[in-house]
């Protein structure tokens, strides 16, 4: 069963092959302002149809891209290093401190899916403001 996340004007549409295994509501300075709830996917799992209005912003560099529609302003998806591969949700390292992830992760704003069944997924509340 595929799901479609789309921005308000429909210029960006993201086909998700399934519900995400995990989702996060983060209170970092970026996420708290966008109001997004992120569902995570591996590279190659998503089909992203984004036209000329797809733009991205990176506050930190390091391969972090926050994509949005420049026409309607919706925060659509992000691409970043897979920090969850080397750090726990509370910011503590899973192994050696200072380790850098080798892979990427894609995060889709689940609020862009019409009629999404929120009871079907557990949303983790992450303290990104104090842990990163």
Secondary structure by P-SEA (a helix, b strand, c coil): cbbbbbcccccbbbbbccccccccccccaaaaaaccbbbbbccccccccccccccccccccccbbbbbccccccccccccccccccccccccccccccccccbbbbbcccccccccccccbbbbbccccccc
